[in-house]
Amino acid sequence: MPQPVHAQQAPPEPASPPTAPPRPTAALAVTSAATAVALMTYTAPMITLADTAASLHTGLSAQAWLLNGTPLGLAALLLVAGSLADDYGRRRAFVLGTALLAVTTALGALATSTLLFTLARIAQGAASAAILAASLGLLVHAFPSPAGRVKATGVWGAFVSGGIALGPVLAGAVTDLADWRWAYGVLALATAAVAAFAPRALTESRSPRGGRPDLPGALTLGLALVALLAALTLGRDGWLRAPIGVLLVAAAALLVAFVLLERRTRTPMIDLSLLRRPLFLASTAGAFFTGLAVVALFSYVPTLVQHTMGVTAMGTAGLFVLWSGTSFVVALQVRRLAGRVSPRHQLAVGFALHALAVATMLGAAGSGDWRRLLPGLVVSGIGSGLLNAALPLLAVESVPAGRAAMGSGANNTSRYIGSAAGVALMIAVSTSTGTSTHALAGGTNTALIVSGVLALVAAGVLLALRGRRHSS
């Protein structure tokens, strides 16, 4: 049985060799650049989907897999990658992840069928999982002071927004000039450049716990998340089908098995007693609702905008940039709130602003005037900036110091599970009355209302999760 968290003192991280001290600025630059490229790879298909589907002869029902391959790989391996990075080396995991992302993105550009492209996207997600999980662990090592950590996680969170913003724009611009495959080629080259520079910029850090790696836990959790996300993706074509039920039952059974395994191993992938920490619950809930209410809405709204308002693909990308670009700027400035507003309260305010934003966008789809979206995109961008700055800080502050990469993995796993569930929910409610332009306009309003309600629920949950911060 694992000991309570407060009794589990993570071994101190090995001191870096005198000749290789941490290089904070270089570490922040490299991890932020890799994170931005990973998110650009994640969002690129939002603009290239039509061209990709036409080139690969992908049927309408199978197009969801072109989008969901990367989230599937991310959610399945984020927690696993974070746990292994803490135990065996965060720089090692990060460098391996960037190299694999370069290779798998190039393979996506060369794919000749829907199956091969989907497999490449899943592999991209797995590689991105190593990058996202190891990045925060590397930053905690490079910025040991609380003030430095606030600054570093704020910048890193801003580049999450920056990557989301630039992905569709880059993909759309390259596709207009050449072919959708070249967009993935450019991203592969950018990732390869980061991979080449990373070994010299980063200092290795780890927090070995002793004992065997939790491979049964990793396998069980990975399969459970794959089954859950596969069910959410397939469910978009109808929920009352046998394969959906089988996948959901399998996911539930595997999660139960994972909990039982974690209770019995000496070195669990995630110490379940963390669930008694209000700060860890706030981190996990904040990430889940960010995916469910915010990321999911802005993953699907671009499609609805094009169908209901006649906005071009690049015009939609421009609107998307207004939202994510505002988020980028705000996340960079949030460090000024350090010591005055806690990350938990920043999250609550961020969700409240998103709820306000979607209220201003109600009716815009039916009006045909895209300018009615602008105030809401800006307000939601401000809220998203608060979310993206607070979540990485909360992810590392809510776990023992030696388990920062695991904390990042748990946080981001919750975000991408929420995103997958949220996109399925947005599609279900927006198409519930039909797929004509008029019906989709009404469905868009319904999706906005659902997103706003979920954001208000999230704000209430976070405000209720009070508790003294445990020492790490």
C-alpha positions in Angstrom: 0.0 0.0 0.0 1.4 3.4 -0.8 2.1 5.7 2.1 0.1 9.0 2.5 1.5 11.8 0.4 2.7 13.8 3.3 4.8 10.8 4.4 6.3 10.3 1.0 9.3 12.5 0.7 10.7 12.5 -2.8 14.4 12.0 -2.9 16.3 15.2 -3.7 17.2 15.5 -7.3 20.8 14.7 -8.1 23.0 17.8 -8.2 24.0 18.8 -11.7 27.6 18.4 -12.5 29.6 21.6 -11.9 30.4 21.9 -15.6 26.7 21.7 -16.6 24.6 23.9 -14.3 21.0 24.6 -15.4 20.6 27.2 -18.1 17.2 28.8 -17.2 16.8 31.0 -20.3 17.8 28.3 -22.7 15.6 25.8 -21.0 12.6 28.1 -21.2 13.3 28.9 -24.8 13.6 25.3 -25.9 10.7 23.9 -23.9 8.4 26.8 -25.0 9.4 26.4 -28.7 8.9 22.6 -28.6 5.5 23.1 -26.9 4.4 25.6 -29.5 5.4 23.3 -32.4 3.6 20.4 -30.7 0.4 22.5 -30.4 0.8 23.7 -34.0 0.9 20.1 -35.1 -2.2 19.4 -33.0 -4.3 22.3 -34.5 -3.1 22.2 -38.1 -5.8 19.8 -39.4 -8.5 22.3 -38.4 -7.7 24.2 -41.7 -6.3 21.4 -43.8 -9.0 18.8 -43.1 -11.0 19.2 -46.3 -7.9 19.0 -48.5 -6.5 16.1 -46.5 -9.7 14.2 -46.6 -10.0 14.7 -50.4 -6.4 13.6 -51.0 -6.7 10.5 -48.9 -10.3 9.7 -50.0 -11.5 9.8 -46.4 -15.2 9.3 -45.9 -17.2 11.7 -43.8 -17.6 9.5 -40.7 -13.8 8.7 -40.8 -12.7 12.3 -40.9 -13.1 12.6 -37.1 -10.0 10.3 -36.8 -7.9 12.7 -38.9 -8.5 15.2 -36.1 -8.6 12.9 -33.1 -5.5 10.8 -33.7 -3.2 13.3 -31.9 -5.5 13.7 -28.9 -5.7 9.9 -28.6 -2.0 9.6 -28.4 -1.7 12.5 -26.0 -4.3 11.4 -23.5 -3.1 7.8 -23.6 0.6 8.5 -22.8 0.8 11.9 -21.0 0.7 10.5 -17.5 2.9 7.6 -18.5 5.5 9.9 -20.1 5.5 12.2 -17.1 6.1 9.4 -14.6 8.9 7.8 -16.7 10.5 11.2 -17.2 10.7 11.9 -13.5 12.2 8.4 -12.9 14.6 8.1 -15.9 15.4 11.6 -17.0 13.4 14.6 -18.2 15.9 15.8 -20.8 16.0 12.3 -22.2 12.3 12.1 -22.5 12.1 15.6 -24.0 14.8 15.0 -26.6 13.3 11.6 -27.6 9.8 13.2 -27.8 11.0 16.1 -30.1 12.9 13.7 -32.4 9.9 11.4 -32.7 7.5 14.3 -33.3 9.7 15.4 -36.2 9.8 11.9 -37.7 6.1 11.2 -37.2 5.0 14.6 -38.6 7.1 13.8 -41.7 5.4 10.4 -42.0 2.1 12.2 -41.8 3.1 14.3 -44.8 4.0 11.2 -46.7 0.9 9.2 -45.8 -1.1 7.7 -48.7 -4.2 6.5 -46.9 -6.5 7.4 -44.1 -5.2 4.6 -41.9 -1.5 5.6 -42.3 -2.3 9.3 -41.7 -4.3 8.4 -38.6 -1.5 6.2 -37.2 1.0 9.0 -37.8 -1.3 11.4 -35.9 -1.6 9.0 -33.0 2.2 8.7 -33.0 2.5 12.5 -33.1 0.3 12.6 -30.0 2.5 10.1 -28.2 5.6 12.1 -29.0 3.9 15.3 -28.0 3.0 13.7 -24.6 6.7 13.3 -23.8 7.4 16.9 -24.7 4.5 18.4 -22.7 5.0 16.2 -19.7 8.8 16.6 -19.5 8.8 20.4 -20.2 7.4 21.4 -16.9 9.7 19.1 -15.0 12.7 20.7 -16.8 11.4 24.1 -15.9 11.0 23.3 -12.2 14.6 22.1 -12.2 15.8 25.2 -14.1 13.8 27.7 -12.0 13.9 26.5 -8.4 12.6 29.8 -6.8 8.9 30.5 -6.6 9.2 33.8 -8.4 11.2 32.2 -11.3 8.7 29.3 -11.5 5.8 31.7 -11.8 7.5 33.5 -14.7 8.6 30.3 -16.4 5.2 28.6 -16.3 3.5 31.8 -17.4 5.7 32.0 -20.5 5.3 28.3 -21.2 1.5 28.6 -20.9 1.6 31.5 -23.3 3.3 29.4 -25.9 0.5 26.8 -25.5 -1.8 29.6 -26.7 0.7 30.7 -29.4 1.0 27.2 -30.8 -2.8 26.9 -31.0 -3.0 30.2 -32.8 -0.2 29.6 -35.3 -1.0 26.1 -36.3 -4.1 26.8 -38.5 -2.6 30.0 -39.9 0.7 28.3 -41.0 -1.2 25.2 -42.3 -3.6 27.4 -44.2 -0.9 29.6 -45.7 1.3 26.8 -46.8 -1.7 24.9 -48.2 -2.7 27.9 -50.3 0.8 28.1 -51.7 1.5 24.5 -52.3 -0.2 21.4 -50.8 -1.4 20.3 -47.4 1.5 17.8 -47.2 4.0 20.7 -47.2 2.4 22.1 -44.1 3.4 19.0 -42.2 6.8 19.1 -43.9 7.5 22.6 -42.5 6.4 21.5 -39.0 8.6 18.5 -39.2 11.6 20.7 -40.0 10.8 23.1 -37.2 10.6 20.2 -34.7 13.8 18.7 -36.0 15.6 22.0 -35.4 14.4 22.1 -31.7 15.4 18.4 -31.3 18.9 19.3 -32.5 19.4 22.2 -30.1 17.7 20.6 -27.1 20.6 18.4 -25.8 23.0 21.4 -25.5 20.4 23.7 -24.0 19.0 21.4 -21.3 20.4 19.9 -18.1 19.3 16.4 -17.2 17.2 16.1 -14.0 15.3 13.2 -12.5 13.9 12.0 -9.2 14.4 8.3 -9.0 12.3 6.5 -6.5 13.8 3.0 -6.7 11.9 -0.1 -7.5 10.6 -1.4 -10.8 8.8 0.9 -13.3 5.0 0.6 -13.1 4.6 -1.0 -16.5 1.3 -2.8 -15.6 -0.2 0.5 -14.5 1.1 2.2 -17.6 -0.4 -0.4 -19.9 -3.7 -0.6 -18.1 -4.2 3.2 -18.0 -3.1 3.6 -21.6 -5.6 1.0 -22.8 -8.3 2.5 -20.7 -7.8 5.9 -22.2 -7.6 4.6 -25.7 -10.9 2.7 -25.2 -12.6 5.8 -23.8 -11.4 8.2 -26.5 -12.2 5.7 -29.2 -15.7 5.5 -27.8 -16.1 9.3 -27.8 -14.9 9.5 -31.4 -17.1 6.7 -32.7 -20.0 8.0 -30.7 -20.3 11.0 -33.0 -22.0 8.8 -35.5 -24.5 7.5 -33.0 -24.2 6.4 -29.4 -26.6 3.5 -29.3 -24.4 1.0 -31.0 -22.7 -2.1 -29.6 -19.1 -1.1 -30.3 -19.6 2.1 -28.2 -21.0 0.1 -25.3 -18.2 -2.4 -25.4 -15.5 0.3 -25.5 -17.1 2.2 -22.6 -17.4 -1.0 -20.5 -13.8 -1.9 -21.3 -12.6 1.6 -20.3 -14.4 1.4 -17.0 -13.1 -2.1 -16.2 -9.5 -1.1 -17.1 -9.7 2.0 -14.9 -10.9 -0.1 -12.0 -7.9 -2.5 -12.7 -5.6 0.5 -12.8 -6.7 1.7 -9.4 -6.2 -1.7 -7.9 -2.8 -2.0 -9.4 -1.7 1.5 -8.1 -2.8 0.5 -4.6 -0.5 -2.5 -4.6 2.7 -1.3 -6.3 5.7 0.3 -4.4 6.3 2.8 -7.1 2.8 3.8 -8.5 2.6 5.9 -11.6 0.3 8.2 -9.7 -0.1 8.2 -5.9 -3.8 7.9 -5.4 -3.6 9.7 -2.1 -2.9 12.9 -4.2 -6.7 12.8 -4.7 -7.0 14.0 -1.1 -5.1 17.2 -1.9 -7.5 20.1 -2.7 -4.8 21.7 -4.8 -4.3 18.5 -6.9 -8.1 18.2 -7.3 -8.2 21.9 -8.4 -5.5 21.3 -10.9 -7.2 18.2 -12.4 -10.7 19.7 -12.4 -9.4 23.0 -13.9 -7.7 21.1 -16.7 -10.7 18.8 -17.4 -13.1 21.7 -17.6 -10.7 23.7 -19.8 -10.8 20.9 -22.3 -14.6 20.3 -21.9 -15.9 23.8 -22.0 -13.2 25.9 -23.7 -10.9 23.8 -26.0 -13.8 21.7 -27.2 -15.9 24.7 -28.2 -13.1 26.4 -30.1 -12.1 23.1 -31.8 -15.6 22.8 -33.3 -16.8 26.4 -33.7 -14.5 27.1 -36.7 -16.4 24.4 -38.6 -19.8 25.9 -37.5 -18.6 29.4 -38.5 -17.7 28.3 -42.0 -21.1 26.5 -42.4 -23.4 29.1 -40.9 -21.7 32.4 -41.7 -19.9 31.7 -45.0 -16.5 32.6 -43.7 -13.5 31.2 -45.6 -11.0 28.8 -44.1 -8.3 31.5 -43.7 -10.9 34.0 -42.4 -11.9 31.5 -39.8 -8.2 31.0 -38.9 -7.9 34.8 -38.5 -10.9 34.7 -36.0 -9.2 31.8 -34.2 -6.0 33.8 -33.9 -7.9 36.7 -32.3 -8.9 34.4 -29.5 -5.7 32.5 -29.1 -3.5 35.5 -29.7 -5.3 37.4 -26.9 -4.7 34.4 -24.7 -1.0 34.4 -25.6 -0.6 38.1 -24.6 -2.6 37.7 -21.3 -0.7 34.6 -20.3 2.6 36.5 -20.6 1.3 39.2 -18.3 -0.3 37.0 -15.6 3.0 36.7 -13.7 2.2 40.2 -12.4 -0.6 38.7 -10.4 1.8 36.4 -8.4 1.3 36.8 -4.7 -2.0 38.7 -5.1 -4.3 36.2 -6.9 -3.9 32.4 -6.4 -3.8 30.1 -9.4 -7.1 28.6 -8.2 -8.8 31.9 -8.3 -7.2 32.8 -11.6 -8.9 29.7 -13.0 -12.2 30.6 -11.5 -12.0 34.1 -13.1 -10.9 32.6 -16.4 -13.9 30.3 -16.5 -16.3 33.2 -15.5 -14.9 35.3 -18.4 -15.4 32.5 -20.8 -19.1 32.2 -19.7 -19.5 35.9 -20.2 -17.9 35.7 -23.7 -20.1 33.0 -25.0 -23.2 34.9 -23.8 -22.1 37.8 -26.1 -21.8 35.4 -29.1 -25.3 34.1 -28.8 -27.2 34.7 -32.1 -24.1 35.6 -34.1 -24.3 32.4 -36.2 -27.9 33.2 -37.3 -27.0 36.8 -38.1 -24.4 36.0 -40.8 -22.3 38.9 -39.4 -18.9 37.5 -38.2 -18.1 40.8 -36.5 -20.6 39.9 -33.8 -18.1 37.3 -32.7 -15.3 39.7 -32.1 -16.1 40.9 -28.5 -16.7 37.4 -27.3 -13.5 36.1 -28.8 -11.5 38.8 -27.1 -13.1 38.3 -23.7 -12.8 34.5 -24.0 -9.1 35.0 -25.0 -8.5 36.9 -21.8 -10.1 34.1 -19.8 -8.1 31.5 -21.7 -4.9 33.4 -21.0 -5.6 33.2 -17.3 -6.3 29.4 -17.6 -3.2 28.7 -19.6 -1.0 30.6 -17.2 -2.5 29.1 -14.0 -2.8 25.5 -15.1 0.9 24.7 -15.5 1.8 26.4 -12.3 -0.9 24.5 -10.4 0.2 21.3 -12.1 3.7 21.4 -10.5 2.7 23.0 -7.2 0.0 20.4 -6.5 2.5 17.4 -6.4 5.7 16.6 -4.6 8.7 18.5 -6.0 10.3 15.4 -7.5 7.2 14.5 -9.4 6.7 17.6 -11.5 6.6 15.8 -14.9 4.0 13.4 -13.5 2.0 16.4 -12.3 2.2 17.9 -15.8 1.2 14.6 -17.3 -1.9 14.2 -15.0 -2.9 17.8 -15.7 -2.7 17.6 -19.5 -4.3 14.1 -19.5 -7.3 15.6 -17.9 -7.3 18.5 -20.4 -7.3 16.2 -23.4 -9.9 13.8 -22.0 -12.1 16.8 -21.4 -11.5 18.1 -24.9 -12.4 14.8 -26.5 -15.6 14.5 -24.4 -16.4 18.1 -25.1 -16.1 17.9 -28.8 -18.4 14.9 -28.9 -20.8 16.9 -26.7 -20.6 20.0 -28.9 -21.3 18.0 -32.1 -24.2 16.2 -30.5 -26.0 19.3 -29.3 -25.2 21.5 -32.3 -26.6 18.9 -34.8 -29.5 17.6 -32.7 -32.0 19.5 -34.8 -30.5 18.9 -38.2 -27.6 19.9 -40.3 -29.1 22.5 -42.5 -27.7 26.0 -42.2 -30.7 27.2 -40.2 -30.6 24.2 -37.9 -26.9 24.6 -37.4 -27.3 28.2 -36.5 -29.7 27.2 -33.7 -27.4 24.3 -32.7 -24.5 26.7 -32.4 -26.4 28.8 -29.9 -27.1 25.6 -27.9 -23.4 24.6 -28.0 -22.5 28.1 -26.7 -25.0 27.8 -23.9 -23.7 24.4 -22.9 -20.1 25.7 -22.9 -21.0 28.7 -20.8 -22.9 26.6 -18.2 -20.0 24.1 -18.0 -17.6 27.1 -17.4 -19.7 28.4 -14.6 -19.8 24.9 -13.0 -16.0 24.8 -13.2 -15.7 28.2 -11.6 -18.0 27.0 -8.7 -16.1 23.8 -8.3 -12.7 25.6 -8.1 -14.0 28.1 -5.6 -15.3 25.3 -3.4 -11.9 23.4 -3.4 -10.3 25.3 -0.6 -7.5 23.8 1.3 -4.1 24.4 2.7 -1.3 23.8 0.3 0.7 20.8 1.3 4.4 21.2 1.5 6.3 19.4 -1.2 
